[in-house]
Structure formats: C-alpha cells, structure tokens
C-alpha cells in the first residue's frame, strides 16, 4: 500500500514543471519541521496536562473526602454524647415515658437540635424499635426496627448508617446510633439523623462546567451529584444480595435502583474499598457519550468514595489549541513560502525559459539570436556559454557560406568556359561538315 502511494507521488512530482517542483520542495521544507515539532510538543503537552489534572483531581477527591469525614466524626461524637446523657439514661431506666421527665428531655432534645444545622432529628428508640421521643414529633410512634442502625446499636455497637431515605420524612439522611446503657444494660437506642444538605453542597462546590464531583456508597450507588438525574443509580448491576439488603432495610424507601452501565468504574470503586487505604486512583471512562477521566478517594469510616470526573476535551483543550495555532502558523508560513517560492523560482525558471527560446530560435536559423544574461551565477554562466557558442557557430556558418559562394562562382566560371569551348567546337564541327558536303 505505502510503496504504491509513494510510487504514484513520485510519478506525479516528475510530471510537474521545474518551477512547481521547486515550490513543492520549498513548501515541504517549511511545513514538515513545523508540523513535526508541533505534534511532538502536543504529545508531550497532552501527557503533562493529563498528569497535572489527575494529580489535582486526586488532591480534590482527598480534600472532599476529608471534609465529609470531619462532618461524620462530629455527628458520631454527638450521638455518643447523647447516649451518655443522664437524662436519656434515666428516662429509659424508669420506663415512665409519659412522666414528668418527658418534658425536660423533650426540651433538651430541642435545644440540642439547634446546636448544628446538620442535625435533622434527635430521637430515642425503645428495645422494640419504636420511637419514644424525638425532636421531630412526626417520628414518635413510628417503628424503625428494620433499620440497620437500630439492629447494630441493639447489639451494643456505635453505628453509622449508609445514606438512607427517611421512612417518615422521605428526606435523605445519614443515621448515627449508639446504645443507651443504665447500670451496664442496654435500655434504649439514641439516634441522630444528619442532613445531607451540607455534603451535597460540598459536592456541588467542587463541580464546574468541565468537571463534576460525586459521592458513591459501598455498592456503587450515586448519593450526590450535581446532575440530580444520576442520583440513586448504581455504576453497575447490583448483586442479588445487595438488592435484597436494600429492599429489606428500605434504605432508599420505594426508589428503584437503575444501573448506569459503568461496570469498570464500579470495579475500581470496590477495589479501592477492599484496599482499605485512603488512596486515590484514576481512570478514563466513557460516560454520557463522551470520554471522561475520573479520580476517586475513599472516606475513613464509611464505605463511601468521592470522585472527581472531568471531560478529556477540557484536559487536552490547551494542547489542542496549541495544535490549532501551530497549524495556522504552518498554513501562513506555507502561504508566505509560496509567495517567496514564486519569486525564487522565477529567478531560476525565467533565465532557463529565455535560454530555451534562444536555443529554439537559433536552431531555426536565427544566427544572431542571443540569450539574455540576468546574473553572474550558474544560469548566467550557462547563458554566456551559449552566447559564445552561438557567436562561434555564427562566424563559422558565415565563413562557410562565403566559401561556398566563392567555390560556386569558380565552378560557374569554369562551367561557362566549358560551354564556350563546347560552342566553339560545335561551330568548327559544323564548318567541317559543310566543306565535306561541297566536296
């Protein structure tokens, strides 16, 4: 294939005039170094830009993860403090849920709720999962025994839930629970529901026109993203036990989790969780019909990961702009080269053209024709040599013609002399014949 193309190109170039071949050579000499250097620089620039942006994205992912970890730590400390409050311990120990202690405890919960805008509700469950008292009165009387935060706290653990949608409020939140103990025995469960608004704002703040931050839970479900249509979609298909766990705990209320079709991204996410280290990894993905690069980092306590994705076009944008500028410069250089080539080749081809015309005319017998000499270079030397040759041939031709004319005159004179002698002989012959006839 390539040899055939090169052969055709060579044949095409050989068919061109010298002038056009010189122009093509000049334009190639101008454009080839520019294009080669541009491509080399663009490849190096693309690599640099990718490494630079990936490092920035990994840093941002770690920064967002750190901010969310701080929020989680603060709320976890609050629910531990709540579980150790003597008011709540005594409230559960007396089991007098409608007694005089209720008003005091209710006022205390209402005051605690005002401490932080992150708090959605503070409430307490009995050992059956029923809400006995809450800063949000709509929770009272509801049973939350299906929730993991109740089950784990009932076992004596301090628990931080996954992102969940409230069964009563329908509002997403993160639930913190701790067992309430009295004389060493678990008598109730203290629960804090944290609002997710602050986390969502943090995710939105790290998103702009070219990049987007997002938050995933351990199953690869999108919890926060500036594109709200992607919320509660999984990166890949959920395993049967994962889907069953979501349904049994009613984690996302009645929402149906739909796959976003990014299994490779899900595998990276789960691999990072399995690693158990706060590292950040990056990879290129195909998302929404365009290539994007993403960096993810995991949180410290929860099996969540924070990701920062960016369009490849925005990463490589500066390099592509440089290529475009270089191509424009190459085209302008070729245009200037063409103009310069016309002037240069005219200085070469015009003397050659006039020399060819002079040779052609000389060949037709115009012995006086001479080629103009434009410069003292090689072409000028060639024209001078031709003129000297033409002069010599002219002189030789003129001498030859004179010699021919002289020889022709001599031959003509001799011929006339022969004719004269022939006539004289003829007369004598006629006289002799006449005398013989008389005799």
C-alpha positions as CSV (number, residue, x, y, z in Angstrom):
1,X,0.0,0.0,0.0
2,X,2.6,2.5,1.1
3,X,5.1,1.7,-1.8
4,X,2.3,2.1,-4.3
5,X,1.4,5.5,-2.9
6,X,5.0,6.6,-2.9
7,X,5.4,5.5,-6.5
8,X,2.3,7.5,-7.6
9,X,3.6,10.5,-5.7
10,X,7.0,10.3,-7.4
11,X,5.4,9.9,-10.8
12,X,3.2,13.0,-10.1
13,X,6.1,15.1,-9.0
14,X,8.2,14.1,-12.1
15,X,5.3,15.3,-14.3
16,X,5.5,18.7,-12.7
17,X,7.4,21.5,-14.2
18,X,10.7,22.5,-12.5
19,X,9.1,25.6,-11.1
20,X,6.3,23.7,-9.5
21,X,8.7,21.0,-8.2
22,X,10.8,23.7,-6.6
23,X,7.7,25.3,-5.0
24,X,6.6,21.9,-3.6
25,X,10.0,21.2,-2.2
26,X,10.2,24.7,-0.6
27,X,6.7,24.3,1.0
28,X,7.6,20.8,2.2
29,X,10.8,22.1,3.8
30,X,8.8,24.8,5.6
31,X,5.7,22.8,6.7
32,X,7.4,19.5,7.7
33,X,9.5,20.8,10.6
34,X,6.6,22.9,11.9
35,X,4.2,20.0,11.8
36,X,6.7,17.5,13.3
37,X,7.7,19.8,16.1
38,X,4.0,20.7,16.8
39,X,3.0,17.0,17.0
40,X,5.9,16.2,19.3
41,X,5.1,19.1,21.5
42,X,1.4,18.3,21.5
43,X,2.0,14.7,22.6
44,X,4.3,15.9,25.4
45,X,1.9,18.6,26.4
46,X,-1.0,16.2,26.5
47,X,0.9,13.9,28.8
48,X,1.9,16.8,31.1
49,X,-1.7,18.1,31.2
50,X,-3.1,14.7,32.0
51,X,-0.7,14.2,34.8
52,X,-1.2,17.7,36.2
53,X,-5.0,17.4,36.1
54,X,-5.0,13.9,37.5
55,X,-2.9,15.0,40.4
56,X,-5.2,18.0,41.0
57,X,-8.3,15.7,40.8
58,X,-6.8,13.2,43.2
59,X,-6.0,16.0,45.6
60,X,-9.5,17.4,45.3
61,X,-11.0,14.0,45.9
62,X,-9.0,13.5,49.0
63,X,-9.9,17.0,50.1
64,X,-13.7,16.4,49.7
65,X,-13.4,13.0,51.4
66,X,-11.6,14.7,54.3
67,X,-14.3,17.4,54.7
68,X,-17.1,14.7,54.7
69,X,-15.1,12.7,57.2
70,X,-15.0,15.7,59.5
71,X,-18.8,16.0,59.3
72,X,-19.2,12.3,60.0
73,X,-16.8,12.5,63.0
74,X,-18.7,15.4,64.5
75,X,-22.1,13.8,64.3
76,X,-20.8,10.5,65.6
77,X,-19.4,12.3,68.7
78,X,-22.8,14.0,69.2
79,X,-24.7,10.7,69.3
80,X,-22.2,9.2,71.7
81,X,-22.7,12.2,73.9
82,X,-26.4,11.9,73.6
83,X,-26.4,8.2,74.6
84,X,-24.4,9.0,77.7
85,X,-26.7,11.9,78.8
86,X,-28.1,11.1,82.2
87,X,-31.5,12.5,81.3
88,X,-31.9,9.9,78.5
89,X,-30.5,7.1,80.6
90,X,-32.8,7.8,83.5
91,X,-35.8,8.2,81.1
92,X,-35.3,4.7,79.7
93,X,-34.5,3.2,83.2
94,X,-37.8,4.4,84.7
95,X,-39.8,3.4,81.6
96,X,-42.1,6.2,82.6
97,X,-42.3,7.6,79.0
98,X,-45.2,9.9,79.8
99,X,-44.0,11.1,83.2
100,X,-42.5,14.4,84.3
101,X,-39.1,13.6,82.8
102,X,-40.5,13.6,79.3
103,X,-41.0,17.4,79.1
104,X,-37.5,18.0,80.4
105,X,-36.0,15.5,78.0
106,X,-38.0,16.9,75.1
107,X,-36.7,20.4,75.8
108,X,-33.2,19.1,76.0
109,X,-33.5,17.4,72.6
110,X,-35.0,20.6,71.1
111,X,-32.0,22.6,72.4
112,X,-29.5,20.0,71.1
113,X,-31.1,20.2,67.7
114,X,-30.2,23.9,67.5
115,X,-26.5,23.3,68.0
116,X,-25.8,22.3,64.4
117,X,-27.6,22.9,61.1
118,X,-26.5,19.4,60.1
119,X,-29.0,17.8,62.6
120,X,-32.2,16.7,61.0
121,X,-33.6,15.0,64.1
122,X,-32.6,13.6,67.5
123,X,-34.7,10.8,68.8
124,X,-34.7,7.7,71.0
125,X,-36.0,4.2,70.3
126,X,-37.0,1.5,72.8
127,X,-35.8,-2.0,72.6
128,X,-38.6,-2.9,70.1
129,X,-37.5,-0.2,67.7
130,X,-40.4,2.2,68.5
131,X,-39.6,5.9,68.6
132,X,-40.5,7.1,72.2
133,X,-39.3,10.7,71.9
134,X,-37.9,12.9,69.2
135,X,-37.1,16.5,68.3
136,X,-39.3,15.8,65.2
137,X,-42.7,14.9,66.6
138,X,-43.7,13.0,63.5
139,X,-41.2,10.3,64.4
140,X,-42.9,9.4,67.7
141,X,-44.8,6.2,67.5
142,X,-43.0,5.0,64.3
143,X,-41.2,1.7,64.4
144,X,-37.7,1.5,62.9
145,X,-36.7,-2.0,63.8
146,X,-36.0,-2.8,60.2
147,X,-33.2,-0.2,60.1
148,X,-29.6,-1.4,60.4
149,X,-28.8,1.4,62.8
150,X,-31.3,0.0,65.3
151,X,-30.2,-3.6,64.9
152,X,-26.5,-2.8,65.2
153,X,-26.9,-0.5,68.3
154,X,-29.1,-3.1,69.9
155,X,-26.0,-5.4,69.7
156,X,-24.0,-2.8,71.6
157,X,-22.3,-1.1,68.6
158,X,-21.9,2.5,67.8
159,X,-23.2,2.6,64.3
160,X,-23.1,5.0,61.3
161,X,-25.6,4.1,58.6
162,X,-25.3,4.3,54.9
163,X,-27.0,7.1,53.1
164,X,-30.7,6.4,53.6
165,X,-34.1,8.0,52.7
166,X,-36.3,8.5,55.8
167,X,-39.3,6.2,56.0
168,X,-41.4,9.0,57.7
169,X,-39.9,12.2,56.2
170,X,-38.9,10.9,52.8
171,X,-35.8,13.1,53.1
172,X,-32.3,11.5,52.7
173,X,-30.0,11.4,55.7
174,X,-27.3,9.6,57.5
175,X,-28.2,7.9,60.8
176,X,-25.9,7.7,63.8
177,X,-26.9,5.4,66.6
178,X,-25.5,4.3,70.0
179,X,-26.8,2.1,72.8
180,X,-28.2,3.8,75.9
181,X,-26.9,1.9,78.9
182,X,-28.1,2.0,82.5
183,X,-26.1,0.0,85.1
184,X,-24.3,-1.7,82.1
185,X,-27.5,-2.9,80.5
186,X,-28.9,-1.6,77.1
187,X,-32.2,0.2,77.9
188,X,-32.7,2.1,74.6
189,X,-31.2,3.4,71.5
190,X,-30.1,7.1,70.8
191,X,-30.3,8.1,67.2
192,X,-29.2,11.2,65.3
193,X,-30.4,11.8,61.8
194,X,-27.9,14.0,59.9
195,X,-29.0,16.2,57.0
196,X,-27.2,15.5,53.7
197,X,-27.5,19.1,52.5
198,X,-24.0,20.1,53.6
199,X,-22.5,17.1,51.9
200,X,-24.4,17.9,48.7
201,X,-23.2,21.5,48.8
202,X,-19.6,20.3,49.2
203,X,-20.0,18.1,46.2
204,X,-21.6,20.9,44.2
205,X,-18.9,23.3,45.2
206,X,-16.2,21.0,43.6
207,X,-18.2,20.9,40.3
208,X,-17.9,23.3,37.5
209,X,-18.5,23.5,33.7
210,X,-15.7,21.0,32.9
211,X,-15.7,18.7,36.0
212,X,-18.1,17.2,38.4
213,X,-17.7,15.7,41.9
214,X,-19.8,12.8,43.1
215,X,-20.3,10.6,46.1
216,X,-20.8,6.8,46.0
217,X,-21.7,4.3,48.7
218,X,-20.2,0.9,49.1
219,X,-22.5,-0.7,46.5
220,X,-21.5,2.0,43.9
221,X,-24.8,3.9,44.1
222,X,-24.6,7.6,43.4
223,X,-25.5,9.5,46.5
224,X,-24.6,13.0,45.5
225,X,-24.0,14.6,42.1
226,X,-24.8,18.0,40.5
227,X,-26.8,16.2,37.9
228,X,-29.7,15.1,40.0
229,X,-30.9,12.7,37.4
230,X,-28.0,10.4,38.3
231,X,-28.9,10.2,41.9
232,X,-29.6,6.7,43.3
233,X,-28.3,5.0,40.1
234,X,-25.7,2.3,40.5
235,X,-22.5,2.2,38.5
236,X,-23.2,-1.4,37.5
237,X,-25.8,-4.1,38.1
238,X,-26.3,-4.8,41.8
239,X,-25.7,-8.3,43.2
240,X,-28.8,-10.2,44.3
241,X,-27.8,-10.0,48.0
242,X,-27.2,-6.2,47.7
243,X,-30.6,-5.7,46.1
244,X,-32.2,-7.8,48.8
245,X,-30.5,-5.9,51.6
246,X,-31.7,-2.6,50.1
247,X,-35.3,-3.9,49.9
248,X,-35.3,-5.4,53.4
249,X,-33.9,-2.3,55.1
250,X,-35.9,0.0,52.9
251,X,-32.8,2.1,52.6
252,X,-34.0,4.1,49.6
253,X,-37.7,3.9,50.5
254,X,-39.6,2.9,47.4
255,X,-36.9,4.1,44.8
256,X,-35.8,1.6,42.2
257,X,-32.0,1.5,41.7
258,X,-31.1,1.5,38.0
259,X,-27.7,0.7,36.6
260,X,-25.7,3.4,34.9
261,X,-23.8,0.8,32.9
262,X,-20.3,1.5,34.2
263,X,-19.0,-1.8,35.5
264,X,-15.3,-1.0,35.1
265,X,-15.8,2.2,37.2
266,X,-17.7,0.1,39.8
267,X,-14.8,-2.4,39.9
268,X,-12.3,0.3,40.6
269,X,-14.6,1.7,43.3
270,X,-14.9,-1.6,45.0
271,X,-11.2,-2.4,44.6
272,X,-10.4,0.9,46.4
273,X,-12.8,-0.1,49.2
274,X,-11.1,-3.5,49.5
275,X,-7.7,-2.0,49.7
276,X,-8.7,-0.3,52.9
277,X,-6.3,2.6,52.4
278,X,-7.0,6.2,51.8
279,X,-5.5,6.3,48.3
280,X,-6.8,8.0,45.2
281,X,-6.9,6.2,41.8
282,X,-7.8,7.5,38.4
283,X,-9.0,6.1,35.1
284,X,-10.6,7.1,31.8
285,X,-14.3,6.2,31.3
286,X,-16.9,6.5,28.7
287,X,-19.9,8.4,30.2
288,X,-22.8,10.2,28.6
289,X,-21.3,9.7,25.1
290,X,-18.0,11.3,25.9
291,X,-14.7,10.3,27.4
292,X,-14.0,11.4,30.9
293,X,-11.2,10.9,33.4
294,X,-12.1,10.3,37.0
295,X,-10.1,10.2,40.3
296,X,-11.7,8.6,43.4
297,X,-10.7,8.6,47.1
298,X,-12.3,6.7,50.0
299,X,-13.6,8.0,53.3
300,X,-12.1,7.0,56.6
301,X,-15.1,5.5,58.4
302,X,-17.8,4.8,55.8
303,X,-17.5,2.7,52.7
304,X,-18.0,5.7,50.6
305,X,-15.8,7.1,47.8
306,X,-15.6,10.6,46.5
307,X,-14.9,11.0,42.8
308,X,-13.9,13.9,40.6
309,X,-14.6,13.5,36.9
310,X,-13.5,15.7,34.0
311,X,-14.1,15.8,30.3
312,X,-11.0,14.7,28.4
313,X,-11.6,17.5,25.9
314,X,-11.2,20.1,28.8
315,X,-8.0,18.3,29.9
316,X,-6.5,18.3,26.4
317,X,-8.0,21.6,25.4
318,X,-4.8,23.7,25.8
319,X,-2.8,21.2,23.8
320,X,-5.5,21.1,21.1
321,X,-5.5,24.9,20.9
322,X,-1.7,24.9,20.5
323,X,-2.0,22.4,17.7
324,X,-4.6,24.6,16.0
325,X,-2.4,27.7,16.4
326,X,0.6,25.8,15.1
327,X,-1.4,24.6,12.0
328,X,-2.5,28.1,11.3
329,X,1.1,29.3,11.6
330,X,2.1,26.4,9.3
331,X,-0.5,27.5,6.7
332,X,0.6,31.1,6.9
333,X,4.2,30.0,6.6
334,X,3.3,27.9,3.6
335,X,1.5,30.9,2.1
336,X,4.5,33.1,2.6
337,X,6.7,30.3,1.3
338,X,4.6,30.0,-1.8
339,X,5.0,33.8,-2.5
340,X,8.7,33.6,-1.8
341,X,8.9,30.4,-3.9
342,X,7.3,32.2,-6.8
343,X,9.9,34.9,-6.6
344,X,12.8,32.4,-6.2
345,X,11.7,30.0,-8.9
346,X,11.0,33.0,-11.3
347,X,14.7,33.9,-10.8
348,X,15.6,30.3,-11.8
349,X,13.0,29.5,-14.5
350,X,12.9,32.8,-16.3
351,X,16.6,32.6,-17.4
352,X,16.1,28.9,-18.3
353,X,12.9,29.8,-20.3
354,X,14.7,32.5,-22.2
355,X,17.7,30.2,-22.9
356,X,15.3,27.6,-24.2
357,X,13.7,30.2,-26.5
358,X,17.1,31.3,-27.7
359,X,18.2,27.7,-28.4
360,X,15.0,27.1,-30.3
361,X,15.3,30.2,-32.4
362,X,19.0,29.5,-33.1
363,X,18.0,26.1,-34.3
364,X,15.7,27.7,-36.8
365,X,18.5,29.7,-38.3
366,X,18.3,32.9,-36.4
367,X,22.1,33.1,-36.1
368,X,22.0,36.5,-34.5
369,X,19.8,35.5,-31.5
370,X,21.5,35.6,-28.1
371,X,20.2,34.6,-24.6
372,X,19.9,37.4,-22.0
373,X,22.3,37.1,-19.1
374,X,20.5,38.1,-15.8
375,X,23.2,37.4,-13.2
376,X,26.7,36.1,-12.8
377,X,25.5,32.8,-11.3
378,X,25.5,29.3,-12.9
379,X,22.5,30.2,-15.0
380,X,24.2,33.3,-16.1
381,X,27.3,31.3,-16.9
382,X,25.2,28.9,-19.0
383,X,23.7,31.7,-21.0
384,X,27.1,33.2,-21.5
385,X,28.5,29.9,-22.7
386,X,25.5,29.5,-25.1
387,X,26.1,33.0,-26.5
388,X,29.8,32.3,-27.0
389,X,28.9,29.1,-28.8
390,X,26.3,30.8,-30.9
391,X,28.8,33.5,-31.9
392,X,31.4,30.9,-32.8
393,X,28.8,28.9,-34.8
394,X,27.6,32.1,-36.4
395,X,31.0,33.1,-37.6
396,X,31.7,29.6,-38.8
397,X,28.5,29.5,-40.6
398,X,29.1,32.9,-42.2
399,X,32.6,31.8,-43.3
400,X,31.2,28.6,-44.7
401,X,28.6,30.4,-46.7
402,X,31.3,32.8,-48.1
403,X,33.5,29.8,-49.0
404,X,30.5,28.0,-50.6
405,X,29.7,31.2,-52.6
406,X,33.4,31.5,-53.8
407,X,33.5,27.9,-54.8
408,X,30.2,28.2,-56.5
409,X,31.4,31.2,-58.5
410,X,34.6,29.4,-59.6
411,X,32.5,26.4,-60.7
412,X,30.1,28.6,-62.6
413,X,33.0,30.4,-64.4
414,X,34.6,27.0,-65.3
415,X,31.2,25.8,-66.5
416,X,30.7,28.9,-68.7
417,X,34.2,28.4,-70.1
418,X,33.4,24.7,-70.9
419,X,30.1,25.8,-72.5
420,X,32.0,28.4,-74.6
421,X,34.6,25.8,-75.7
422,X,31.7,23.4,-76.5
423,X,30.0,26.0,-78.7
424,X,33.3,26.7,-80.4
425,X,33.8,23.1,-81.1
426,X,30.3,22.8,-82.4
427,X,30.9,25.7,-84.9
428,X,34.1,24.1,-86.2
429,X,32.3,20.8,-86.5
430,X,29.6,22.5,-88.5
431,X,32.2,24.1,-90.9
432,X,33.9,20.8,-91.4
433,X,30.6,19.1,-92.2
434,X,29.8,21.8,-94.7
435,X,33.1,21.5,-96.5
436,X,32.8,17.8,-96.8
437,X,29.3,18.1,-98.3
438,X,30.6,20.5,-101.0
439,X,33.4,18.2,-101.9
